[in-house]
Amino acid sequence: MKAIVNENTCTGCGICADLCPEVFEIDDGLSRTIVADVPVEAAATCREAAESCPVEAITVIED
């Protein structure tokens, strides 16, 4: 599974990084992914982060 952050939509609120720091971090005021593939143990929190994004900037692609 992969997670993609739309930088044009992201507001940098940090919810994703708080919920799933294994996948997301705030860099220069915006969220970005720090792994190419979401680790299996972080899949549930990655989905939760995407669902919790207030501007729907995160897309999760299931393999």
C-alpha positions as CSV (number, residue, x, y, z in Angstrom):
1,M,0.0,0.0,0.0
2,K,1.1,3.5,-0.7
3,A,0.1,6.9,0.6
4,I,0.2,10.1,-1.5
5,V,-0.2,13.6,-0.1
6,N,-1.5,16.3,-2.5
7,E,0.7,19.2,-1.7
8,N,-1.8,21.6,-3.4
9,T,-4.5,20.6,-1.0
10,C,-2.5,20.0,2.3
11,T,-2.8,22.7,4.9
12,G,-0.1,21.3,7.2
13,C,-2.4,20.7,10.1
14,G,-0.3,17.7,11.3
15,I,-3.1,15.3,12.1
16,C,-1.6,12.6,9.8
17,A,1.9,12.9,11.3
18,D,0.4,12.7,14.8
19,L,-1.7,9.6,13.9
20,C,0.9,7.8,11.8
21,P,4.5,9.1,12.2
22,E,5.8,6.0,10.6
23,V,4.5,7.3,7.2
24,F,4.0,11.0,7.5
25,E,5.9,14.1,8.7
26,I,5.5,17.8,8.4
27,D,8.2,19.3,6.3
28,D,8.3,23.0,5.5
29,G,4.7,23.5,6.6
30,L,3.2,20.6,4.6
31,S,2.8,16.9,5.1
32,R,4.8,14.5,3.2
33,T,5.3,10.7,3.2
34,I,8.6,9.4,4.5
35,V,8.4,5.9,3.1
36,A,7.7,4.6,-0.4
37,D,5.6,1.7,0.8
38,V,3.5,1.8,4.0
39,P,4.7,-0.8,6.5
40,V,2.2,-3.5,7.2
41,E,2.1,-2.6,10.9
42,A,1.2,1.0,10.0
43,A,-1.5,0.3,7.5
44,A,-4.4,0.8,9.9
45,T,-3.1,4.1,11.2
46,C,-2.3,5.3,7.7
47,R,-5.9,4.7,6.6
48,E,-7.1,6.5,9.8
49,A,-4.8,9.5,9.0
50,A,-6.2,9.7,5.4
51,E,-9.8,9.5,6.7
52,S,-9.0,12.1,9.4
53,C,-7.5,14.6,7.0
54,P,-9.8,17.7,7.1
55,V,-9.1,18.6,3.5
56,E,-8.9,15.1,2.1
57,A,-5.3,15.6,0.9
58,I,-4.2,12.0,1.4
59,T,-4.9,9.2,-1.1
60,V,-4.2,5.6,0.0
61,I,-3.5,3.1,-2.8
62,E,-4.0,-0.5,-1.9
63,D,-1.6,-2.9,-3.6
